[in-house]
Amino acid sequence: MKILVDADGCPVKDIVLRVAKEHGIELIMVKNICHELYDDYATIMTADQGRDMADIMLINHTKEGDIIVTQDYGVAALALGKKAVVINQNGWLYTDDNIDELLMQRHLKQEMRRKHKKYTKIPKRSREDNLMFEKKFRELVLSRL
């Protein structure tokens, strides 16, 4: 088992890194060339700039039983297809039971935004959000060891 992070825009990279180090778990962070990221412990993979290049690289390195951290429903769906365990930045697990509905909701929201030219603001991440993610992520990792 290894942990792979969809690192572009991921607000919990530091938490994932800390937990991976504590348990000696291989960690791969995938980003595109536009983002700077350095770490002595994690393997940093850099994809070319282009639509979904980092996502494709992450999925190409995913194996059954890996833990994937992403907020992207498309990446989650592909990782589930490879029998990986997928968690988002809020500690919520994507599953075969919920991914189809999430993908449909994403599609409908995209259509509404295009049609009405309205965009919602994402609330600022709180300390409590990070604590909740860390709690859920630790539980997930411990259940897989």
N, C-alpha and C positions, 0 to 999 in steps of 0.2 A: 504494500500500500504506500502511496505517496499522496501529497497534497498539491494540487495545482490551483493557482489563483489567476483569475481574469483581472490582471493588475491595473489596467487602464481605468482610472477613476474609482478604484476600490478603496473605500474608507477604512477598511479593517486589516490592511496588510500587516501593520505592526503587531496586532493581536495574533494573527495567524502565524507570523514569524516566531513570536515568543512561544506559542504553544508547540509548534513544530520542533523548535530547539530543545524545549524541556523534555520532549519524548523521543528525540533523535529520529524524527521522521523526515524523509526526503521532501524538500519543498521546491517547487518550480513556480516562478512568477513569470507570466507571459504578458508582454506589453508591446505596443507598437513603437516605431522608431521616434515618434514625437515626444515620448515621455522619458524622463530621466529616472533611473532606479538602480541603486547599487546596494549590495549586501554581501558579506563574506560567507554567510551560511547558505542562503538560497541560491539556486541556479536561476539566473535571469535570462530569459529567452526574449529576443527582440525580433519582432516581425516587421516586414516592410510596411511602409505606409500604404494604406488601401483598405477599402471596405472589407471588414471581417477577416483581415489577414491574421490578426492576433488570435481571434476566435478559432480559426481553422488550425493554427499551430497548436493551440491548447488542446483541441479535440484530437488532433493527430498523436498527441503524447499521452492521452487518457487511456487507461486500462481498467478492466473490471476491478471493482473494489477500491479504486482511488476516491479521494475526497476532492470535490471541485467547489471552489468558492467563486460565485458569480452573481451578478444581479441581472444578467441577460437571459431572458426566457428561451431564446433560440439556442444559446450555448447549453443551458440546462437540459433542454429536450434532447440535444445530440449526446450529451454526457449520460443521460439516463438510458439512451439507446445502447450505450457501451457498458451498461450495468455499473456505472459509477454512482456514488452518493453525492448529492448536490445540495448545497446550502447557500442562502443569500446573506447579504450583509446585516440582516436583522435577526439571523439565527433561525430562519424559517426554511424547512426542507421542501425541495421540489420532489414530487413523486410521480409515478406513472398515473396515479389517481387524480392529480390536480394540474398536470402540465397542459393538457389539451384546453381546459377552460382558461388557463392563464394566457395561452397563446391567442385564443379567440378574443379575450378581453383586450389584449395588446393591439390586435388588429383593429378592433372596433374603435378604440381610443385614438389610434393613428388616423383612421378615417375621419373621425370627428374633428381632430385638430386640423387636418388638411382642409376639410370642408368649411369650418367656421373660423379658421386662423386663430384659434385660442390655445394658449399654452398654460399649463398649471405650474405653479412654483413648487419646488420640492422643499419641504421644511428643512431647516438646518439640523444637522445630526447632533444629538445630545449625548452627554456622558452616559445617561441611562441606556441609550441605544447601544453604545459600545459594551457596557456591562452585560446587557442581555445577550448580545452576540457572543461575547466571550464565554458566558455560562453555557449556552447551547452548543457552541463549537467544542468546548472542552468535553461536554457530555458525549458528543458525537465521536470525537477522537478516542476517548476512553472506551467506548462501546466497540470500536473497531480494532483495538489492540489485542 
